[in-house]
């Protein structure tokens, strides 16, 4: 579980005010908003990679400034969009990096570690490519491998920055369905940012909508019906159907 307390995020100046929010275990939470609104900044803040501009957040009952980095890596896993340039590392070895927070530099994996890694690679459909060098994969296969690494870290909180990037549409949908079921089954708090707003609305338990320096948190229907969403996403050419949670395009006459 992650709780925010009067949290403000940004780099030097405040980019968005979160206020007081609670993200529960077992929830699959999507972050949406226009480009540059603070989605990645929020995830990096909750992962401890950026300090809050103001306020704080709690991992369980521990405030962020009281959590040691080694402990944070055992409680919260983060998938970034940064390109990873490595050579001579297989898919399985890349996924295995998720187990490093639990070992010293020797990284002598236990049978439990190996099973967790195997299951993560298999869950992302990469088992047949397990021995393939990571740098020989397509962008979509690399993305699946990195999600497997994040799953293998087996933390209570999972933060995913655009986990569906580089994936084809069927893979996007299958990945989101898997992550939602996995969060619910294993009581994980999974928070993900995404540009495919329709997919967020159709899969997430709750939506965190960042807009104009503020945050609105609620169900997909709540967010889609609010005026701020209409202002940021809709115009004379784009409307939103609340029944099927899809955008409708209206061509100019």
Backbone as JSON, one array per atom type, in Angstrom:
{
  "sequence": "XXXXXXXXXXXXXXXXXXXXXXXXXXXXXXXXXXXXXXXXXXXXXXXXXXXXXXXXXXXXXXXXXXXXXXXXXXXXXXXXXXXXXXXXXXXXXXXXXXXXXXXXXXXXXXXXXXXXXXXXXXXXXXXXXXXXXXXXXXXXXXXXXXXXXXXXXXXXXXXXXXXXXXXXXXXXXXXXXXXXXXXXXXXXXXXXXXXXXXXXXXXXXXXXXXXXXXXXXXXXXXXXXXXXXXXXXXXXXXXXXXXXXXXXXXXXX",
  "N": [[0.84, -1.2, 0.0], [0.44, 2.24, -0.75], [0.51, 5.5, 0.49], [-0.23, 8.93, 0.09], [0.69, 12.08, 1.48], [-0.32, 15.2, 1.5], [1.14, 15.53, -0.83], [3.37, 16.96, -3.15], [4.65, 17.02, -6.39], [7.49, 17.24, -8.59], [10.33, 18.81, -10.16], [12.14, 21.13, -9.67], [10.25, 23.14, -9.27], [6.75, 22.91, -8.32], [4.98, 20.47, -10.03], [2.67, 18.98, -9.98], [-0.03, 18.6, -7.66], [-0.77, 16.17, -5.41], [-2.05, 15.72, -3.0], [-3.86, 13.95, -0.51], [-3.9, 10.65, -0.9], [-4.75, 7.16, -1.29], [-3.4, 4.13, -2.27], [-4.3, 0.96, -2.64], [-3.33, -2.43, -1.71], [-3.67, -5.02, -4.11], [-4.95, -3.51, -5.96], [-5.27, -2.2, -9.27], [-4.03, 0.4, -10.85], [-4.39, 3.06, -13.02], [-2.57, 5.73, -14.49], [-3.34, 8.67, -16.08], [-3.15, 11.4, -18.43], [-2.24, 14.47, -20.09], [0.68, 14.94, -22.23], [3.71, 15.64, -20.49], [2.56, 16.3, -18.08], [3.18, 15.14, -15.67], [3.21, 12.39, -15.13], [5.32, 10.43, -15.29], [7.09, 11.66, -13.54], [5.68, 11.49, -11.13], [5.67, 8.67, -10.71], [8.44, 8.2, -10.49], [8.92, 9.65, -8.18], [7.42, 8.23, -6.25], [8.89, 5.94, -6.3], [11.17, 6.64, -5.07], [13.16, 7.82, -6.51], [13.1, 10.47, -7.13], [12.94, 13.32, -5.02], [10.11, 14.44, -3.08], [8.59, 17.6, -3.88], [7.15, 18.85, -1.98], [5.45, 17.81, 1.01], [4.79, 14.28, 1.63], [5.11, 10.67, 1.29], [3.92, 7.39, 2.1], [5.14, 4.12, 2.47], [3.5, 1.4, 3.18], [3.5, 1.7, 6.59], [5.61, 3.37, 6.82], [7.29, 6.42, 6.44], [8.46, 8.11, 3.51], [11.04, 9.36, 3.74], [12.23, 7.9, 5.69], [12.85, 5.46, 4.8], [15.28, 3.17, 3.91], [17.41, 2.81, 1.02], [18.0, 0.19, 0.24], [15.94, -1.2, 1.44], [13.74, -0.02, 0.22], [13.98, -1.02, -2.38], [13.19, -3.57, -1.99], [10.59, -3.35, -1.46], [9.34, -1.82, -3.39], [9.08, -1.95, -6.85], [10.25, -0.72, -10.01], [9.52, 0.1, -13.32], [11.03, 1.7, -15.91], [11.03, 3.91, -18.81], [13.42, 4.22, -20.0], [15.95, 3.47, -22.36], [17.71, 0.42, -22.42], [20.93, -0.5, -22.82], [22.62, -3.27, -23.34], [24.89, -6.04, -23.63], [25.45, -9.49, -24.4], [23.81, -10.62, -22.47], [21.27, -12.72, -21.51], [17.7, -13.22, -22.02], [16.66, -14.51, -19.75], [18.66, -13.92, -17.86], [18.46, -11.15, -17.75], [15.88, -10.85, -16.67], [16.47, -11.97, -14.25], [17.78, -9.98, -12.87], [15.9, -8.78, -11.34], [15.96, -10.09, -8.93], [18.16, -9.23, -7.57], [18.04, -7.29, -5.39], [17.76, -8.9, -3.16], [20.08, -10.2, -2.62], [23.67, -10.43, -2.1], [26.59, -9.24, -3.87], [27.45, -11.6, -4.98], [25.29, -13.06, -5.88], [24.14, -15.73, -5.73], [21.71, -17.59, -6.71], [18.83, -18.97, -5.2], [16.82, -22.0, -5.27], [14.23, -21.13, -5.06], [14.43, -18.48, -5.98], [15.11, -19.0, -8.68], [12.8, -20.27, -9.55], [10.94, -18.2, -9.3], [11.95, -16.42, -11.21], [11.76, -18.0, -13.55], [8.96, -18.29, -13.67], [8.16, -15.64, -14.04], [9.3, -15.0, -16.53], [7.97, -16.84, -18.12], [5.32, -16.03, -17.75], [5.24, -13.67, -19.18], [5.36, -14.58, -21.71], [7.86, -15.22, -22.76], [9.36, -17.49, -22.54], [10.29, -19.28, -24.52], [12.27, -17.79, -25.64], [14.16, -17.58, -23.75], [16.95, -18.01, -23.59], [17.92, -16.25, -25.44], [19.92, -13.52, -26.52], [19.51, -10.36, -24.98], [19.93, -7.98, -26.42], [19.34, -8.75, -28.96], [16.68, -8.83, -29.31], [13.37, -7.81, -30.42], [11.84, -4.53, -30.04], [9.39, -4.82, -28.71], [9.67, -7.36, -27.54], [11.79, -6.87, -25.84], [10.51, -5.14, -24.09], [8.64, -6.84, -22.87], [10.4, -8.54, -21.56], [11.56, -6.8, -19.7], [9.35, -6.19, -18.16], [8.98, -8.71, -17.08], [11.29, -8.83, -15.48], [10.64, -6.88, -13.59], [8.4, -8.04, -12.4], [9.64, -10.3, -11.33], [11.02, -9.19, -9.25], [9.27, -9.13, -7.22], [7.9, -7.42, -5.35], [5.85, -5.57, -2.99], [4.72, -3.28, -4.02], [4.3, -2.13, -7.33], [5.54, -0.17, -9.86], [4.92, 1.1, -12.97], [6.06, 2.56, -15.82], [4.55, 3.43, -18.61], [4.02, 0.63, -19.52], [3.0, -0.68, -21.74], [4.21, 0.29, -23.98], [5.73, -0.06, -27.19], [4.51, -2.5, -27.64], [2.38, -4.63, -29.6], [-1.16, -4.32, -30.39], [-2.78, -6.63, -29.47], [-0.92, -7.69, -27.61], [-0.64, -5.56, -25.84], [-3.19, -5.52, -24.62], [-3.36, -8.13, -23.53], [-1.2, -8.02, -21.75], [-1.99, -6.01, -19.92], [-4.31, -7.2, -18.88], [-3.19, -9.49, -17.7], [-1.49, -8.27, -15.75], [-3.37, -6.98, -14.14], [-4.87, -9.15, -13.12], [-2.81, -10.49, -11.84], [-2.05, -8.61, -9.88], [-4.36, -8.58, -8.3], [-4.59, -11.28, -7.48], [-2.19, -11.7, -6.08], [-2.17, -9.72, -4.23], [-0.89, -7.27, -4.78], [0.08, -3.86, -5.14], [-0.36, -2.2, -7.98], [0.68, 0.32, -10.06], [0.36, 2.16, -12.94], [1.45, 4.13, -15.71], [0.03, 5.41, -18.73], [-0.58, 6.04, -22.2], [-2.61, 5.2, -23.78], [-5.59, 5.9, -23.32], [-8.17, 4.78, -23.45], [-7.65, 2.04, -22.99], [-6.75, 2.15, -20.38], [-9.1, 2.99, -19.06], [-10.7, 0.77, -19.55], [-9.48, -1.31, -18.24], [-8.26, -0.68, -15.73], [-8.69, -0.63, -12.15], [-9.0, 1.73, -10.77], [-8.58, 5.19, -11.68], [-6.04, 7.59, -11.9], [-6.03, 10.81, -12.63], [-4.11, 13.27, -13.96], [-3.99, 16.75, -14.16], [-3.65, 20.09, -15.11], [-1.94, 20.79, -12.97], [-3.1, 19.47, -10.87], [-4.72, 16.6, -9.27], [-7.07, 14.06, -9.95], [-8.85, 11.41, -8.6], [-10.4, 8.32, -9.05], [-13.1, 6.15, -10.15], [-13.2, 4.84, -13.53], [-15.51, 5.77, -14.82], [-16.15, 7.98, -13.22], [-13.96, 9.67, -13.76], [-14.1, 10.02, -16.57], [-16.43, 11.41, -16.78], [-15.97, 13.86, -15.67], [-15.46, 17.44, -15.72], [-12.86, 18.4, -16.13], [-11.56, 16.34, -17.48], [-12.98, 16.34, -19.87], [-12.26, 18.86, -20.82], [-9.49, 18.57, -21.26], [-9.27, 16.42, -23.06], [-11.33, 16.31, -24.96], [-13.02, 17.7, -27.86], [-14.48, 19.5, -30.63], [-14.1, 17.54, -32.51], [-13.66, 15.2, -31.15], [-15.32, 13.06, -29.04], [-16.53, 11.33, -26.07], [-17.64, 8.09, -25.32], [-19.51, 7.03, -22.76], [-20.66, 4.6, -22.3], [-19.32, 2.48, -23.63], [-16.77, 3.15, -23.05], [-15.04, 4.46, -24.92], [-13.39, 6.58, -27.3], [-14.97, 8.68, -29.66], [-14.65, 9.66, -33.01], [-15.21, 12.57, -34.84], [-15.49, 13.62, -37.97], [-14.45, 16.58, -39.66], [-16.88, 18.56, -41.34]],
  "CA": [[0.0, 0.0, 0.0], [1.13, 3.54, -0.79], [-0.34, 6.64, 0.85], [0.4, 10.24, -0.05], [0.25, 13.07, 2.46], [-0.09, 16.56, 0.99], [2.28, 15.34, -1.72], [3.56, 17.76, -4.34], [5.74, 16.43, -7.16], [8.11, 18.09, -9.58], [11.79, 18.78, -10.11], [12.44, 22.29, -8.81], [8.94, 23.7, -8.95], [5.67, 21.93, -8.25], [4.35, 20.13, -11.31], [1.3, 18.52, -9.66], [-0.35, 18.39, -6.25], [-1.53, 14.92, -5.23], [-2.84, 15.74, -1.78], [-3.88, 12.74, 0.31], [-4.47, 9.53, -1.65], [-4.35, 5.83, -0.84], [-3.37, 3.1, -3.3], [-4.38, -0.26, -1.85], [-2.86, -3.7, -2.25], [-4.67, -5.7, -4.92], [-5.54, -2.58, -6.92], [-4.6, -1.94, -10.54], [-4.33, 1.82, -10.94], [-3.84, 3.69, -14.21], [-2.34, 7.18, -14.47], [-3.51, 9.27, -17.4], [-2.98, 12.85, -18.49], [-1.56, 14.95, -21.3], [2.13, 14.89, -22.19], [4.38, 16.62, -19.65], [1.73, 16.68, -16.94], [3.78, 14.65, -14.42], [2.99, 10.95, -14.89], [6.61, 9.79, -14.98], [7.62, 12.31, -12.33], [5.0, 10.89, -9.98], [6.17, 7.31, -10.5], [9.81, 8.29, -9.98], [8.84, 10.12, -6.8], [6.96, 7.12, -5.41], [9.96, 4.92, -6.28], [12.3, 7.17, -4.33], [14.18, 8.32, -7.44], [13.01, 11.93, -7.03], [12.35, 13.73, -3.74], [8.92, 15.29, -3.21], [8.77, 19.04, -3.74], [6.57, 19.13, -0.67], [4.66, 16.69, 1.51], [5.47, 13.0, 1.79], [4.31, 9.49, 1.02], [4.21, 6.28, 3.0], [5.12, 2.74, 2.0], [2.98, 0.78, 4.4], [3.42, 2.7, 7.66], [6.89, 4.07, 6.9], [7.37, 7.6, 5.6], [9.48, 7.95, 2.47], [12.39, 9.78, 4.15], [12.71, 6.97, 6.7], [13.07, 4.17, 4.14], [16.6, 3.01, 3.3], [17.32, 2.44, -0.38], [17.96, -1.27, 0.11], [14.6, -1.64, 1.82], [12.83, 0.45, -0.82], [14.07, -1.91, -3.54], [12.51, -4.82, -1.65], [9.18, -3.04, -1.29], [8.78, -1.17, -4.57], [9.79, -2.16, -8.11], [9.95, 0.35, -10.96], [9.86, -0.07, -14.73], [11.17, 2.98, -16.58], [11.02, 3.85, -20.27], [14.79, 4.43, -20.48], [16.5, 2.37, -23.16], [18.78, -0.31, -21.76], [21.89, -1.0, -23.81], [23.47, -4.31, -22.76], [25.29, -7.1, -24.55], [25.83, -10.78, -23.81], [22.92, -10.96, -21.36], [20.1, -13.4, -22.05], [16.4, -12.84, -21.48], [16.56, -15.04, -18.37], [19.58, -13.17, -17.01], [17.88, -9.81, -17.55], [14.78, -11.01, -15.7], [17.07, -12.32, -12.96], [18.18, -8.76, -12.17], [14.86, -8.47, -10.37], [16.23, -10.75, -7.65], [19.38, -8.68, -6.97], [17.88, -6.64, -4.08], [17.71, -9.88, -2.08], [21.35, -10.91, -2.57], [24.88, -9.63, -2.2], [27.13, -9.2, -5.23], [27.69, -12.95, -5.51], [24.06, -13.45, -6.56], [23.92, -17.16, -5.81], [20.27, -17.72, -6.65], [18.26, -20.18, -4.61], [15.82, -22.63, -6.13], [13.05, -20.26, -5.03], [14.73, -17.4, -6.92], [15.05, -19.51, -10.05], [11.4, -20.52, -9.87], [10.3, -16.9, -9.49], [12.41, -15.9, -12.5], [11.14, -18.82, -14.59], [7.53, -17.98, -13.75], [8.0, -14.3, -14.59], [9.62, -15.08, -17.96], [6.88, -17.6, -18.75], [4.1, -15.22, -17.69], [5.31, -12.65, -20.22], [5.44, -15.23, -23.01], [9.24, -15.16, -23.24], [10.07, -18.72, -22.17], [11.0, -19.86, -25.67], [13.4, -16.92, -25.95], [14.85, -17.44, -22.48], [18.41, -17.98, -23.78], [18.23, -15.29, -26.49], [20.52, -12.26, -26.03], [18.55, -9.26, -24.84], [20.13, -6.98, -27.46], [18.88, -9.28, -30.25], [15.22, -8.86, -29.28], [12.61, -6.67, -30.92], [11.48, -3.6, -28.97], [8.3, -5.4, -27.95], [10.2, -8.47, -26.74], [12.56, -6.25, -24.76], [9.55, -4.61, -23.11], [8.1, -7.98, -22.11], [11.48, -9.02, -20.69], [11.72, -5.86, -18.6], [8.21, -6.4, -17.27], [9.3, -9.95, -16.35], [12.26, -8.46, -14.44], [9.92, -6.15, -12.55], [7.59, -9.04, -11.69], [10.54, -11.17, -10.57], [11.46, -8.5, -8.04], [8.28, -9.63, -6.24], [7.68, -6.43, -4.31], [4.44, -5.3, -2.69], [4.29, -2.19, -4.9], [4.89, -2.19, -8.67], [5.33, 1.08, -10.58], [5.22, 0.81, -14.37], [5.95, 3.73, -16.68], [4.18, 3.02, -19.97], [4.38, -0.78, -19.73], [2.52, -1.2, -23.03], [4.93, 0.89, -25.1], [6.39, -0.99, -28.12], [3.76, -3.73, -27.81], [1.26, -4.59, -30.53], [-2.41, -4.17, -29.65], [-3.13, -7.82, -28.67], [0.0, -7.82, -26.49], [-1.0, -4.52, -24.87], [-4.38, -5.94, -23.88], [-3.01, -9.32, -22.74], [-0.31, -7.61, -20.67], [-2.77, -5.3, -18.91], [-5.17, -8.18, -18.22], [-2.33, -10.29, -16.82], [-1.04, -7.48, -14.6], [-4.5, -6.76, -13.24], [-5.15, -10.4, -12.42], [-1.66, -10.77, -10.98], [-2.15, -7.7, -8.74], [-5.46, -9.02, -7.44], [-4.29, -12.6, -6.93], [-1.03, -11.66, -5.18], [-2.31, -8.58, -3.33], [0.11, -6.27, -5.12], [-0.39, -2.54, -5.56], [0.26, -1.94, -9.28], [0.34, 1.64, -10.57], [0.99, 2.26, -14.26], [1.1, 5.25, -16.58], [-0.32, 4.92, -20.06], [-1.14, 7.02, -23.12], [-3.82, 4.63, -24.36], [-6.58, 6.21, -22.29], [-9.26, 3.8, -23.52], [-7.21, 0.8, -22.34], [-6.74, 2.41, -18.94], [-10.48, 3.01, -18.6], [-11.31, -0.55, -19.69], [-8.79, -2.34, -17.46], [-7.85, -0.27, -14.38], [-9.69, -0.57, -11.07], [-9.19, 3.16, -10.54], [-7.81, 6.06, -12.54], [-5.49, 8.83, -11.37], [-6.0, 11.76, -13.75], [-3.33, 14.47, -13.67], [-4.45, 17.83, -15.03], [-3.55, 21.48, -14.67], [-1.28, 20.85, -11.67], [-3.92, 18.81, -9.86], [-4.97, 15.18, -9.49], [-8.4, 13.55, -9.65], [-8.72, 9.97, -8.41], [-11.71, 7.68, -8.95], [-13.39, 5.12, -11.15], [-13.13, 5.3, -14.92], [-16.72, 6.54, -15.11], [-16.01, 9.27, -12.52], [-12.99, 10.51, -14.45], [-14.58, 10.34, -17.91], [-17.58, 12.32, -16.68], [-15.62, 15.13, -15.03], [-15.25, 18.55, -16.66], [-11.44, 18.54, -16.45], [-11.25, 15.35, -18.52], [-13.58, 16.84, -21.12], [-11.47, 20.0, -21.28], [-8.16, 18.14, -21.72], [-9.26, 15.36, -24.07], [-12.41, 16.35, -25.93], [-13.3, 18.93, -28.57], [-15.54, 19.3, -31.62], [-13.8, 16.34, -33.3], [-13.5, 14.03, -30.28], [-16.23, 12.9, -27.89], [-16.27, 10.08, -25.35], [-18.83, 7.3, -25.07], [-19.42, 6.49, -21.4], [-21.18, 3.23, -22.25], [-18.28, 1.51, -24.01], [-15.49, 3.73, -22.65], [-14.23, 4.67, -26.1], [-13.48, 7.86, -27.96], [-15.6, 8.74, -30.99], [-14.08, 10.69, -33.86], [-16.18, 13.25, -35.7], [-14.73, 14.26, -39.02], [-14.96, 17.91, -40.06], [-17.77, 18.58, -42.51]],
  "C": [[0.88, 1.25, 0.0], [0.12, 4.62, -0.42], [0.44, 7.93, 0.63], [-0.17, 11.18, 1.0], [0.66, 14.46, 1.98], [1.08, 16.56, 0.0], [2.24, 16.29, -2.91], [4.78, 17.23, -5.08], [6.26, 17.44, -8.18], [9.61, 17.92, -9.51], [12.28, 19.92, -9.22], [11.14, 22.93, -8.33], [7.88, 22.62, -8.95], [5.03, 21.74, -9.62], [2.9, 19.69, -11.09], [1.16, 18.32, -8.16], [-1.24, 17.16, -6.14], [-2.46, 14.99, -4.02], [-2.73, 14.44, -1.02], [-4.64, 11.63, -0.43], [-3.97, 8.21, -1.08], [-4.48, 4.85, -1.99], [-3.24, 1.76, -2.6], [-3.72, -1.45, -2.54], [-4.0, -4.38, -3.0], [-5.3, -4.82, -5.96], [-4.63, -2.4, -8.15], [-4.98, -0.54, -10.95], [-3.62, 2.43, -12.14], [-3.7, 5.19, -14.04], [-2.48, 7.7, -15.89], [-3.31, 10.78, -17.3], [-2.21, 13.21, -19.75], [-0.05, 14.85, -21.12], [2.69, 15.99, -21.29], [3.64, 17.01, -18.4], [2.26, 16.15, -15.61], [3.63, 13.16, -14.14], [4.28, 10.24, -14.49], [7.21, 10.37, -13.71], [6.98, 11.73, -11.08], [5.54, 9.5, -9.68], [7.59, 7.33, -9.95], [9.85, 8.77, -8.53], [8.45, 8.98, -5.87], [7.99, 5.99, -5.32], [11.18, 5.4, -5.51], [13.41, 7.7, -5.21], [14.2, 9.84, -7.5], [12.43, 12.28, -5.67], [11.06, 14.51, -3.98], [9.31, 16.77, -3.14], [8.24, 19.48, -2.39], [5.74, 17.91, -0.27], [5.47, 15.4, 1.56], [4.57, 11.88, 1.28], [4.78, 8.37, 1.93], [4.15, 4.97, 2.23], [4.72, 1.91, 3.2], [2.81, 1.87, 5.45], [4.68, 3.54, 7.76], [6.94, 5.23, 5.93], [8.58, 7.51, 4.68], [10.89, 8.31, 2.93], [12.98, 8.9, 5.24], [13.04, 5.6, 6.11], [14.46, 4.14, 3.51], [16.44, 2.49, 1.88], [17.23, 0.93, -0.57], [16.57, -1.81, 0.46], [13.57, -1.2, 0.79], [12.82, -0.51, -2.0], [13.43, -3.26, -3.27], [11.01, -4.61, -1.46], [8.53, -2.48, -2.54], [9.67, -1.42, -5.78], [9.33, -1.13, -9.12], [10.41, -0.05, -12.35], [9.87, 1.3, -15.38], [11.12, 2.8, -18.09], [12.41, 4.01, -20.85], [15.28, 3.22, -21.25], [17.67, 1.74, -22.43], [19.68, -0.92, -22.82], [22.84, -1.99, -23.12], [23.81, -5.33, -23.84], [25.63, -8.35, -23.75], [25.03, -11.11, -22.54], [21.65, -11.55, -21.97], [18.82, -12.83, -21.45], [16.29, -13.28, -20.03], [17.44, -14.24, -17.43], [19.07, -11.76, -16.75], [16.75, -9.87, -16.54], [15.33, -11.27, -14.3], [17.55, -11.1, -12.18], [17.13, -8.34, -11.14], [15.11, -9.07, -9.01], [17.44, -10.15, -6.92], [19.17, -7.99, -5.63], [17.92, -7.62, -2.9], [19.03, -10.61, -1.88], [22.5, -9.93, -2.53], [25.41, -9.73, -3.63], [27.38, -10.58, -5.82], [26.49, -13.49, -6.28], [23.97, -14.96, -6.8], [22.43, -17.42, -5.61], [19.86, -19.04, -6.03], [17.29, -20.8, -5.61], [14.54, -21.8, -6.17], [13.24, -19.09, -6.0], [14.54, -17.85, -8.36], [13.61, -19.77, -10.48], [10.65, -19.22, -10.13], [10.67, -16.31, -10.85], [11.76, -16.67, -13.65], [9.68, -18.45, -14.78], [7.29, -16.61, -14.36], [8.25, -14.29, -16.09], [8.49, -15.79, -18.71], [5.6, -16.76, -18.8], [4.07, -14.16, -18.78], [5.5, -13.26, -21.61], [6.83, -15.26, -23.61], [10.03, -16.44, -22.97], [10.87, -19.3, -23.33], [12.21, -19.04, -26.08], [14.3, -16.73, -24.73], [16.36, -17.29, -22.63], [18.84, -16.97, -24.85], [18.87, -14.03, -25.91], [19.51, -11.12, -26.04], [18.69, -8.26, -25.99], [19.72, -7.47, -28.84], [17.35, -9.29, -30.35], [14.63, -7.66, -30.01], [12.28, -5.75, -29.74], [10.37, -4.16, -28.09], [8.76, -6.52, -27.05], [11.06, -7.94, -25.58], [11.62, -5.74, -23.66], [8.98, -5.73, -22.25], [9.14, -8.51, -21.14], [11.65, -8.11, -19.48], [10.53, -5.91, -17.64], [8.43, -7.67, -16.44], [10.29, -9.66, -15.23], [11.57, -7.76, -13.27], [9.05, -7.1, -11.73], [8.46, -9.9, -10.8], [11.05, -10.51, -9.3], [10.51, -8.78, -6.88], [8.11, -8.69, -5.05], [6.19, -6.2, -4.1], [3.88, -4.25, -3.63], [5.04, -2.27, -6.22], [4.53, -0.9, -9.4], [5.81, 0.89, -12.01], [4.99, 2.06, -15.22], [5.75, 3.27, -18.11], [4.56, 1.56, -20.27], [3.94, -1.35, -21.07], [3.23, -0.58, -24.22], [5.66, -0.2, -25.88], [5.61, -2.29, -28.35], [2.67, -3.56, -28.87], [-0.04, -4.64, -29.73], [-2.81, -5.42, -28.87], [-2.23, -7.98, -27.45], [-0.26, -6.76, -25.42], [-2.14, -5.0, -23.98], [-4.06, -7.14, -22.99], [-2.13, -8.95, -21.54], [-1.08, -6.9, -19.56], [-3.69, -6.25, -18.16], [-4.36, -9.03, -17.25], [-1.94, -9.52, -15.57], [-2.17, -7.21, -13.61], [-4.83, -8.02, -12.45], [-4.04, -10.75, -11.44], [-1.69, -9.89, -9.73], [-3.21, -8.19, -7.75], [-5.13, -10.34, -6.73], [-3.21, -12.54, -5.85], [-1.05, -10.47, -4.23], [-1.2, -7.55, -3.53], [-0.58, -4.94, -5.46], [0.35, -2.2, -6.85], [-0.25, -0.61, -9.82], [1.08, 1.82, -11.89], [0.54, 3.53, -14.97], [0.87, 4.72, -17.98], [-0.88, 6.06, -20.9], [-2.42, 6.51, -23.77], [-4.95, 4.73, -23.34], [-7.73, 5.2, -22.28], [-8.88, 2.51, -22.8], [-7.16, 0.98, -20.83], [-8.15, 2.34, -18.37], [-11.09, 1.6, -18.59], [-10.66, -1.61, -18.8], [-8.52, -1.94, -16.0], [-9.01, -0.31, -13.4], [-10.03, 0.88, -10.77], [-8.25, 3.93, -11.46], [-7.32, 7.27, -11.74], [-5.26, 9.75, -12.57], [-5.26, 13.01, -13.32], [-3.7, 15.55, -14.67], [-4.23, 19.17, -14.35], [-2.96, 21.6, -13.25], [-2.03, 20.18, -10.55], [-4.08, 17.34, -10.19], [-6.41, 14.85, -9.1], [-8.32, 12.03, -9.65], [-10.12, 9.37, -8.25], [-11.87, 6.59, -9.98], [-13.27, 5.71, -12.55], [-14.33, 6.17, -15.27], [-16.65, 7.92, -14.46], [-15.11, 10.21, -13.31], [-13.53, 10.96, -15.81], [-15.72, 11.35, -17.89], [-17.21, 13.7, -16.15], [-15.25, 16.19, -16.07], [-13.78, 18.68, -17.06], [-11.01, 17.55, -17.52], [-11.78, 15.84, -19.87], [-12.75, 17.99, -21.68], [-10.14, 19.54, -21.89], [-8.2, 17.21, -22.92], [-10.28, 15.54, -25.19], [-12.51, 17.72, -26.62], [-14.36, 18.62, -29.62], [-15.31, 18.05, -32.47], [-13.72, 15.06, -32.48], [-14.52, 14.08, -29.15], [-15.93, 11.56, -27.24], [-17.58, 9.4, -25.01], [-18.7, 6.62, -23.71], [-19.92, 5.05, -21.3], [-20.11, 2.2, -22.59], [-16.88, 2.01, -23.7], [-14.53, 3.87, -23.84], [-14.44, 6.07, -26.66], [-14.19, 7.7, -29.31], [-15.0, 9.91, -31.76], [-15.15, 11.26, -34.77], [-15.4, 14.06, -36.73], [-15.33, 15.62, -39.38], [-15.82, 17.81, -41.32], [-17.2, 19.51, -43.59]]
}
